[in-house]
Amino acid sequence: MTVMKLRTAPTLDGARWVRFGLTQLLRQPLPHAALFGFMAFAFSLLLTLPWIGPLLALALLPALIAGWVHSTDCALQGQTLTPLRLLVPLRSPQRDKLLLLGAVHATAALLMFGLSDLIDPTFREQWSQALGGQADDELAARAVEAVQQGMLLRAAMLLPVLLLFWHAPVIIYRTGSGVAKALFASALATLRNLGAFVVYGLTWVAADLLLSAVVGTLLGLIGQSSLAILIIVPTSMLFSAGFFASLHASVHGCIEFDDAA
């Protein structure tokens, strides 16, 4: 039986977690891009289903997070990365617990979205106006500003859910713990390492801004707007894959498993 022990990571380890993800990405860029492309394609199919699609995506996300950490474990052991490795936790004996965790995750996220709608009831209307455009430039600007504020509100509301569930999928997959115990341990691990997570988030924001500046400069030098999608899409996929690869470091930086590679 796998036993876990909570760790307290130095605050600056948050930056090291980011570096770990980017290092893994640079070692195997195409396999990591394939993993993210597989997940993004699956979610895009689910989101085409009205109502049930977003619920399924939210419910499957924790198991796929465990799949990403498992895939990184395999890469560290010199094994080939394939998209099917993301599904290994769903084929494990812990599948039912991971799906139950996913149901709790979907419920918590929906509650946060519902609370956000109560606080900001005009968000959907402003979203429609921003997408549809306005004859009046001033109204259009107000709609875009309202949408930005609404998105920030929803991101802030979802942040506690994200931090609460951060380690739980891997805890369940590695130790076989119940959902309640995994969530408690995950919340405790996050609280003990909140400083490292702040640095982790700020480092990713800085990396995103730097990448955006580099890509924008490159597109400006090329001067061909038709080529923008050929640069932006693969760059975004690789950047996102680097983030998911860094989840391994963020989890193992806070929790020590007795059989960890």
N, C-alpha and C positions, 0 to 999 in steps of 0.2 A: 504494500500500500504506500502510495506517495504521501510524504509528509511535507508540509510547507511551514516556513518561518518568515514572519514579517521582518523587513529590513527598513532602516532609515537611511536614505541616500543623501549625500551632500547636495546642497541646493544647485550647484553648477552642473550636477549630473544631468539636469534637463537638457543642456546643450550637448552633452555627450550622447544622449539618446538620439538626438536629431542626427548627429554625425554618424552614429552607428547605422541608422536607416539609409542615409545617403551613401555610405560606404558599401552596404550590401547591394544597393541599387547599381552602383558603378561596377561592381564585380559581375553582376548578371543582369544587365539592363533589359534585354529582350524577355527573358523568363518572368521578370517582375512585371513588365508591361503586359505580358500575356495574362498573368494572374489578375491584375487590375482590370484589364479589358474583359475578361471572363465575368468578373463580378459586376462590372458596370453594365455589360450586355444583359445579364440575367435580371438586374434591377430595372433596366429600361423596359424589358418585357413585362415585368410584374406591374410597373407603374402605368402600363396601358390599360390594366384592368381597373374599372371604376370601383372605388371604395375598398374592395378586398385587396387590391394590388398594393397600395401603400402599407396596409396592415401586415401583409405577408413580408414585405421588404423590411419593416421594422422588427418583425418577429425573427427573421432569419439572420439579421445583422450580427447578433452576439455569437452565433455558431460560426459565422464566417470570420469573425475576429479571431476566434480560437483557431480557425483554419489558417489564418495568416501567421499567427505565432508558431503553429506547427510547421508551416512551410519554411519559415526562417530557421527553425531548428534543423530541418532537413538540409537546408542550404549550408548551415554551419558544419554539418557532418559530411559535406561534400556530395550530397545526393542531388539528383537533377530536379529542378523545380518544374512542376506541371500544374495547370489549373485544377486538376482533379484533387490535388492535395488540399485545396480549400475545403473539400467536402469530407475529408477524413473524420473530423469530429462528428459529423452527422451520420457516419457509418459506424461509430464507436458505441460501446455500451452506455455511454453518457448521453446518447441522442435525446432521449425523452426529457432528461433534466435540462439540456440545452434549449430544447423547444419550449419548455415551461418558462425558462428564464427569458426566452424571446417574447413569449406572451406577456410576461410582466413588463418587459422593456417597452413593448408596443403600447401597453396600457398607460405606463408612466409618461411616455412621449405624447400620447394623445391628450392626457390630462393637462400637460404643460401647454400644448397647442390650444386647448379649450380655454385655459386660464388666460392665455395671451389674447385670444379673441375677445374675452370679456374686458380686458384692459384696453385693447385697441380694436374696437368693433368695426372700424371703417377700413381695415387693412385690405380686405378682399376687394372692396370697391375701388380703393386707390390703386391696387394692383392692376385691375382691369383697365382703369384709365391710363395708367402708365404704359401698359402694353399696347393699348389701342391708339394712343396719341391724342392730343387735344389741339383744337383750332387756336385756342388761346395759349401762348407760350408760357404765360405766368401760371395758368392752371396746370399745365404739363409739368412745370418745374416743381410746383407744390406736390403734385401726385408722386413724382419720383422721390422727393425728399421724404414724404410720408411712408413710402414703401421702404426706403432705406432705414428709417427709424423703426418701422415694424419688424423688419428682418433682424435688426440688432436686438430688439426686445425678445423675439422668439429664440434667438441664439443664446441670450442671457438666461432665459427660462429653461432651455434645454441643457445648459452647462452642468447644473447639479446632477441631472439624470446621467449625463455622459460620464462624469467623474464617479458616480455611484456604481455604475456597471463596468467601469474600465477593466478591472482585473477579473471580474466574476466568471466570464466564459472560460478563461484559461484555468481558473481554480477548479471549476466543475470538471473540465476535460482532464486535468492532470490528477486530481485527487478524488474525484467522484463525490464531492461534497454536495449536500442539498442546496437548493436555491437560496433559502434564507441564510444559511451559514456562509455561502459564497458571497452574497451581497454584503453581509456584515463585515467579512474579512476584506472585501474590496473597498468598502467605505473607509475602514480603518487604515488600510494601506495608503489610500489616497490622502487622507487627512495627515498621516504621519509624514508624507512627502509632498505636501502642498506647495512648498517653496520650489521644489524641483519641477513640479508641474507648471508653475507660473513661468519659470525659465524656459521650459519645454515649449509652451505655447508661444511665448514672445520670440523664441528663436525661429519657430516655424513661420510666424508672421514676418519677421525680418527676412527670412529666406524667400518667402513669397514676393515681398516687395522688391528684393534684389533681382529675382528671376524676371518679374514683370518689367523692370527697368531694362534688363539685358535684352529681353525679347522685343520690347518696344523700340529700343535703339537699333536692333538688327532689322526689324521691319522698316524702320525709317531709312536705313541705308539701302535696303533692297528697293524700296519704293514701288513694290508691286502688291497692291492690296489683295489680288487674287491668290497670292501665295500665303496669305496670312494663316489660313486654316491649316495649311500643310505644316506650319511651324507651331502654331498654338496648340492644336489637338495632341500631337505626340508629346510635346513638352509638358502639357498638363497631365497627361496619363503617367509619364515618368515621375513627375513631381508627386502625384497622388500615391503612386506605388512606393516611393521613398517614405512617405508618411506611414503607410501601413506596415512597411518593413520595420520601421522604428518602434512599432508597438511591442515587439519582442523585448527590446531593451528597456522600455518603460515598465513592462510587467516584471521582468526578471530583476530590474533595478530596485523594485519595491518588495518582491517576494522571492524567497529562496526555496526551491524544491529540492528534495534530497536526491533525486535522480536526474537533476538538470545536467545537460551536456556542458 
